[in-house]
């Protein structure tokens, strides 16, 4: 019973959460099995009384920063960490919303939490490639901080979706109290997402050396879920129109198979027919014509990735690193958006 409940909750996480907004939502702002907040439902974090006091008084701000620097607030790693967070906010988590039409209408990615993670993960990798070119120790400091911020954000969102609302939460939606998210499920989801992050990053790193054809294959497997890997099923292939058709590609690395050891017992066909809740699966037989556009879609995806790499490459090192002074880490990173 516990295993069944855990699986149901995990599937609900991936199936029912819509694309998250470009602002990391606090845990208090979501309910279980409800969509992750979009731009119209996200409530900004309220600043603490200390933050308001410091911002209102330039003299107090100087004293505060001087004291903070003595305690390590202004160390290179600390400054890089806060600068990486600014870049994560400006260059990564905004992209699912900014390029929503491309991902949902051209790539047919469903509005699920899994799709949000995939797109943000892609842009974290793109930014990581740019940060590797920074002179040491900036590159290492910024990359480590960027990855830390990414997974802290993902964990916050996972907890927000899995946390049950208390009975008295309906009256105060902006600050509704929450129960504790089951740690077992949070850990399970984070393990899956970390495997997906590592697998996608390594695959795209290799594709940078091998060329566009390999990059298109990596995008097909990691972004589009390998749709059609086992062949295209047409309406004339003996399918009963009264029965819903479902098949997905099985990736043994990345958490899509709950218990790989039992795959031989169940059979690959059984696993392919199991809905993992990601929303990415083969097209139904009556949608088989969508595969015709796949060569153009692969070319569009590779062009998208190459444009992003060039766009980030053209940002000067000085602008990526920022002023390097405590209190100015959130300065805007100027960059052109993709046409």
Buried (B, 14 or more C-beta within 10 A) or exposed (E): EEEEEBBEBBBBBBBBBBBBBBBBBBBBBBBBBBBBBBEEBBBEEEEEEEEEEBEEEEEEBEEBBEEBBEEEBBEEEBBBBBBBBBBBBBBBBBBBBEBBEBBBEBBBBBBBBBBBBBBBBBBBBBBBBBBEEBEEEBBBBBBBBBBBBBBEBBBBBBBBBBBBBEEEBEEEEEEBEBEEBBEEBBEBBBEBBBBBBEBBBEBBBEBEEEEBEBBBBBBBBBBBBBBBBBEBBEEEEEBEEEEEBEBBBBBEEBBBBBEEEEBEEEEEEEBBBBEBBBBBBBBBBEEBEBBEEBEEBBEBBBEBBEBBBEBBEEBEEEEBBBEBEBBEBBEEBEBEEEE
